[in-house]
């Protein structure tokens, strides 16, 4: 398996005896929109004859799959004998290497929120929100699931060695959250990427649709892909974010990382919230990572420092949409945090109390995908950190999405989820 710039998986089935052999596939895998239109991205499309990329199986990532007699192995992507510049996993690898140069190993933990949708022939996309009359937040048993899927997902996550922490019901009927233990950034992102395919495919066996759309219905608060971030010194030692003697119990390194995230907040959105629909979740009142601020165990802030300290000291980034590409959302977060360290930024004061009624900042995420792309393009330092080729390829795909949305005659409203969005996103996200 490997990941494209839309966050979608690609791969091939191979016999075990061929596991270590490279594959060769058109590089246009990384230059297409979700409708399989090949975009004219210079250096990777018709201008160079649609050449091959190489898939390099990472045999040490092998884990049990959820299909009969099938294991799953991640692949790195190469092009002309070098790491493919527009490969999402390679982008995260570059961000990790930048932190290695400063002497730290980035550690990430992903929280996977999603909705189980039931078949509905009359609904756009063919599915509508699941009805669970006895649903409750953090529900188990009939309070969290009436489909049997929760146990199926639990078992599959365990079988696939995703290092599961738990599965539970979330805020609305049909919404679930699957959490995995934190680990080194690449491994954690691999597990998040695999989790998306695993959950959707297991649900489809029972006729349901699992969606990671940011907001599949205007009646729902939506799903995030919360990313928890900490640093370990490469030369040994404990969590570099922990400092019992400092104010709030976390280190100056933590403050600088928060400072970088806040400084680059608007630009982060383009890779953290990649679809038209994502921005119907990033609004005030949904506790979804709207404001450019941080808080002490305060869910009204985007960058939350949970109450645990010691080895569990971390920054929880609440902005990413459930539909975000785990590799790109992690890479842009790590790069922004690192820029905060390199530039010696500080995070300022924490948000206190109700961040919607009395926010401590007037800065927030862009209100549309177009505005987010513009903000990312304007942040030249962050674009450079992500890589020029990846930046222009990613922006081309996102602007194509906006163009197709507009060509269909849609008008923007954060309070409405259109049939176009459900038809466009449910098959993939």
C-alpha positions in Angstrom: 0.0 0.0 0.0 1.0 3.6 -0.6 -0.7 7.0 -0.2 -1.6 9.6 -2.7 -2.0 13.4 -2.3 -5.7 12.9 -1.7 -5.0 10.7 1.3 -6.3 7.6 -0.6 -4.6 4.2 -0.8 -3.1 2.4 -3.8 -1.4 -0.9 -3.9 -1.2 -4.3 -5.5 -1.5 -7.9 -4.4 1.8 -9.9 -4.6 2.7 -13.5 -3.7 4.8 -13.7 -0.5 7.8 -14.9 -2.5 7.8 -11.5 -4.4 7.4 -9.4 -1.3 10.8 -7.7 -1.5 10.6 -6.8 -5.2 10.0 -3.2 -6.4 6.8 -2.4 -8.3 6.5 0.0 -11.1 3.4 2.2 -11.7 2.5 5.4 -13.5 3.6 8.4 -11.4 0.2 9.9 -12.3 -1.1 8.1 -9.2 0.1 11.3 -7.4 -1.3 13.8 -10.0 -4.9 12.8 -10.1 -8.0 14.1 -8.4 -10.5 11.6 -6.8 -12.3 11.4 -10.1 -9.2 10.0 -11.8 -8.6 13.1 -13.9 -4.8 13.5 -14.5 -3.8 17.0 -13.8 -1.0 18.7 -15.9 1.6 18.9 -13.1 4.9 19.7 -14.8 7.5 17.0 -14.4 5.0 14.3 -13.5 2.4 14.2 -16.2 2.1 14.2 -20.0 5.1 16.6 -20.4 7.4 13.7 -19.4 5.3 10.9 -20.9 3.6 9.6 -17.8 6.7 7.7 -16.5 6.9 5.1 -13.7 7.4 5.6 -10.1 8.8 2.7 -8.1 7.2 1.2 -5.0 9.8 0.0 -2.5 8.2 -2.5 0.0 9.1 -1.8 3.6 9.1 -5.4 4.8 9.6 -4.4 8.4 6.1 -2.7 8.3 4.4 -6.1 7.5 1.3 -6.8 9.6 -1.7 -9.0 9.3 -4.4 -7.6 7.1 -8.2 -7.8 7.3 -8.6 -9.8 4.1 -8.3 -13.6 4.0 -4.6 -14.8 3.8 -3.4 -11.3 3.1 -0.8 -9.2 5.0 -0.3 -5.5 4.6 3.1 -3.9 3.8 3.7 -0.2 3.4 5.8 1.0 0.4 8.0 4.0 -0.1 7.9 5.8 -3.4 10.9 6.5 -5.6 11.2 8.4 -8.9 14.4 8.4 -11.1 16.1 6.5 -8.3 15.4 9.2 -5.7 12.6 9.5 -3.1 9.5 10.8 -4.9 9.3 14.5 -4.0 5.5 14.6 -4.1 5.0 11.4 -2.1 3.1 12.1 1.2 5.1 9.6 3.2 8.3 11.1 1.9 7.1 14.5 3.0 6.6 13.2 6.6 10.0 11.5 6.4 11.7 14.8 5.5 9.9 16.5 8.4 11.2 13.7 10.8 14.7 14.1 9.4 14.6 17.8 10.1 13.8 17.1 13.7 16.5 14.5 13.8 19.0 17.2 12.8 18.0 19.1 15.9 18.4 15.9 18.0 14.8 14.8 18.5 12.6 11.9 17.5 9.0 13.1 16.9 6.4 11.0 18.5 2.7 11.0 17.3 -0.5 9.5 18.4 -3.7 9.7 16.2 -7.3 9.8 17.3 -9.6 8.5 14.5 -13.1 9.9 14.5 -15.7 8.7 12.0 -19.4 8.2 11.4 -21.1 4.9 10.5 -23.7 5.7 7.8 -26.7 3.4 7.0 -27.9 2.6 3.5 -30.5 5.1 2.2 -31.4 4.9 -1.5 -33.1 8.3 -1.3 -30.2 10.2 0.3 -27.3 11.8 -1.7 -24.4 9.4 -1.8 -26.7 6.5 -0.9 -26.3 6.7 2.8 -27.6 8.7 5.8 -26.7 9.0 9.5 -27.2 6.0 11.6 -30.0 6.0 14.2 -29.2 4.7 17.7 -32.0 5.8 20.0 -30.0 4.9 23.2 -26.8 6.6 22.0 -24.7 8.4 24.6 -21.3 10.1 24.4 -18.5 7.6 25.1 -21.1 4.9 24.9 -20.5 1.2 24.8 -23.0 -1.7 24.2 -26.3 -0.4 22.9 -25.2 3.1 24.0 -22.5 3.2 21.4 -23.3 0.8 18.5 -26.3 -1.2 17.3 -24.5 -2.6 14.2 -22.0 -5.0 15.7 -19.2 -3.0 13.9 -17.5 -1.8 17.0 -16.3 -5.3 18.0 -15.4 -6.1 14.4 -13.2 -3.0 14.3 -11.7 -3.7 17.7 -10.7 -7.2 16.6 -9.4 -6.1 13.2 -7.3 -3.4 14.8 -5.8 -5.9 17.2 -5.2 -8.5 14.5 -3.4 -5.9 12.4 -1.2 -4.8 15.3 -2.3 -1.1 15.1 -1.5 -0.8 18.9 -5.1 -0.1 19.8 -5.9 1.9 22.9 -9.6 1.6 22.6 -12.8 2.1 20.5 -15.9 3.9 21.8 -19.0 5.8 20.8 -18.5 9.5 20.3 -20.7 12.6 20.3 -23.5 11.7 17.8 -25.3 8.4 17.1 -23.2 6.4 14.7 -20.0 8.3 15.5 -17.1 6.3 16.8 -13.5 7.0 17.8 -10.7 4.6 17.5 -7.5 5.6 19.3 -4.0 4.1 18.8 -0.9 4.3 21.1 1.6 7.0 20.2 4.9 6.0 18.6 7.5 7.3 16.2 5.9 9.6 13.6 6.2 7.4 10.5 4.9 4.3 12.2 2.1 6.2 13.8 1.0 7.7 10.5 1.3 4.3 8.8 -1.1 2.9 11.3 -3.6 5.8 10.9 -3.5 5.4 7.1 -4.1 1.7 7.4 -6.9 2.2 9.9 -8.9 4.3 7.4 -9.0 1.6 4.8 -9.5 -1.2 7.3 -12.5 0.4 9.0 -14.2 1.4 5.7 -13.7 -2.0 4.2 -15.0 -3.9 7.2 -18.1 -1.7 7.4 -18.8 -2.3 3.7 -19.0 -6.0 4.3 -22.1 -5.4 6.4 -23.6 -2.9 4.0 -22.6 0.2 6.0 -20.4 3.2 5.0 -17.8 4.5 7.4 -17.0 8.1 6.6 -14.2 10.4 7.8 -15.8 13.4 6.2 -15.4 16.5 8.3 -19.1 17.1 8.5 -21.3 14.6 6.6 -24.5 16.3 7.8 -25.2 19.8 9.0 -27.0 18.2 12.0 -23.7 16.7 13.1 -20.6 18.4 14.7 -18.3 16.4 12.5 -15.1 14.3 12.9 -11.5 15.4 13.5 -8.2 13.6 13.1 -6.6 14.8 16.3 -2.8 14.5 16.3 -0.9 14.3 19.6 2.8 15.3 19.4 5.8 15.1 21.6 9.6 14.8 21.3 12.2 12.3 22.6 15.9 13.2 22.7 17.8 11.0 20.2 20.7 10.7 22.7 18.4 9.2 25.3 16.2 10.6 28.1 12.6 11.3 28.7 9.9 13.4 26.9 11.5 16.7 26.0 8.2 18.5 26.5 8.1 17.7 30.2 9.7 20.1 32.7 8.2 19.9 36.2 10.1 23.1 37.2 8.7 25.3 34.5 5.5 27.2 34.4 2.6 24.9 33.6 5.0 21.9 33.9 6.2 21.9 30.3 9.5 23.0 28.7 10.5 26.1 26.7 10.8 23.7 23.7 7.1 23.1 24.0 6.4 26.8 24.1 8.4 27.3 20.9 6.6 24.4 19.2 3.2 26.0 20.2 4.5 29.4 19.0 5.3 27.9 15.5 1.9 26.2 15.2 0.1 29.4 16.2 2.2 31.6 13.9 1.5 29.3 10.9 -2.0 28.5 11.9 -3.9 29.7 8.8 -1.5 28.0 6.4 -1.7 24.7 8.3 -5.3 24.4 7.4 -4.7 23.7 3.7 -3.1 20.3 4.5 -5.0 19.7 7.7 -8.5 20.3 6.2 -8.2 19.2 2.5 -11.8 19.3 1.2 -14.6 21.7 0.6 -16.5 20.0 3.3 -13.7 20.3 5.9 -14.5 24.0 6.4 -18.1 23.2 7.5 -16.5 21.7 10.6 -14.0 24.5 11.2 -16.4 27.0 12.5 -17.0 28.5 16.0 -19.1 26.5 18.4 -18.0 23.0 17.3 -14.9 22.8 19.4 -12.9 21.8 16.3 -9.7 23.8 16.2 -10.8 27.1 14.8 -9.0 29.7 16.8 -5.2 30.3 16.6 -4.5 29.7 20.2 -3.5 27.1 22.8 -4.9 26.1 26.2 -4.3 24.0 29.3 -6.7 21.1 29.0 -9.1 23.4 27.2 -10.9 21.9 24.2 -12.0 25.4 23.1 -8.4 26.0 21.9 -6.8 24.4 18.8 -3.6 23.4 20.4 -4.5 21.7 23.7 -2.0 20.7 26.4 -3.8 17.8 28.2 -3.5 17.6 31.9 -1.0 14.6 32.0 2.7 15.4 32.5 5.8 13.3 32.6 6.0 10.9 29.6 2.5 11.8 28.6 3.2 15.6 28.1 2.1 16.5 24.6 0.5 19.0 22.3 -2.9 17.8 20.9 -3.6 19.4 17.5 -7.4 19.6 17.1 -7.5 21.3 13.7 -7.1 18.3 11.3 -10.3 17.1 9.6 -11.1 13.4 9.7 -10.6 13.4 5.9 -7.0 14.7 6.3 -4.1 12.8 4.8 -2.3 11.5 8.0 1.1 11.9 6.5 0.6 15.5 5.3 -1.3 16.7 8.4 1.6 15.3 10.5 4.3 16.7 8.2 2.9 20.2 8.1 2.4 20.2 11.9 6.0 19.0 12.5 7.4 21.6 10.1 5.4 24.5 11.6 6.5 23.4 15.1 10.1 23.1 14.1 10.0 26.6 12.5 8.8 27.8 15.9 11.9 26.4 17.5 14.3 27.6 14.8 12.8 31.1 15.0 12.6 31.1 18.8 8.9 31.8 18.9 6.8 31.9 22.1 3.2 30.8 22.4 2.0 33.7 24.6 -0.8 33.2 27.2 -3.2 30.3 27.2 -6.9 30.5 26.3 -8.9 30.7 29.5 -12.5 29.6 29.7 -15.0 29.7 26.8 -12.9 30.3 23.7 -15.9 31.1 21.5 -17.5 33.6 23.8 -14.2 35.3 24.7 -11.4 34.1 22.5 -7.9 35.5 23.3 -7.2 36.0 19.6 -8.8 37.3 16.5 -7.0 34.9 14.2 -8.6 31.7 13.1 -8.6 29.1 10.4 -9.7 30.2 6.9 -13.4 29.9 6.2 -13.1 28.1 2.9 -10.7 25.7 1.1 -9.8 28.5 -1.4 -8.8 30.9 1.5 -6.8 28.1 3.1 -4.9 27.4 -0.2 -4.2 31.1 -0.5 -2.9 31.2 3.1 -0.6 28.3 2.5 0.8 29.7 -0.8 1.5 33.0 1.1 3.4 31.2 3.8 6.6 30.8 1.7 8.7 29.4 4.6 6.2 26.6 5.4 5.8 25.9 1.6 9.6 25.5 1.4 9.6 23.2 4.4 7.0 21.0 2.7 8.9 21.0 -0.6 8.3 23.0 -3.8 7.2 20.1 -6.0 4.8 18.7 -3.4 3.4 22.1 -2.7 2.6 22.9 -6.3 1.1 19.4 -6.9 -1.0 19.5 -3.8 -2.3 23.0 -4.6 -3.1 22.0 -8.1 -5.3 19.1 -6.9 -7.0 21.2 -4.3 -7.7 24.1 -6.7 -9.1 21.6 -9.2 -11.5 20.4 -6.5 -12.7 24.0 -5.9 -13.2 24.5 -9.6 -15.3 21.4 -9.9 -17.4 22.5 -6.9 -18.0 25.9 -8.4 -18.7 24.5 -11.9 -21.5 22.4 -10.4 -23.2 25.6 -9.4 -22.7 25.2 -5.6 -22.9 28.2 -3.3 -21.0 28.3 0.0 -22.8 27.8 3.3 -21.3 26.5 6.4 -24.8 25.5 7.5 -25.6 23.2 4.6 -24.0 19.9 3.4 -24.7 19.7 -0.3 -25.5 16.6 -2.4 -22.3 17.4 -4.4 -20.2 16.9 -1.2 -21.9 13.6 -0.3 -21.7 12.2 -3.9 -18.0 13.4 -4.2 -16.7 12.4 -0.8 -18.6 9.4 0.6 -17.1 6.9 -1.9 -13.5 7.9 -0.8 -13.6 9.4 2.6 
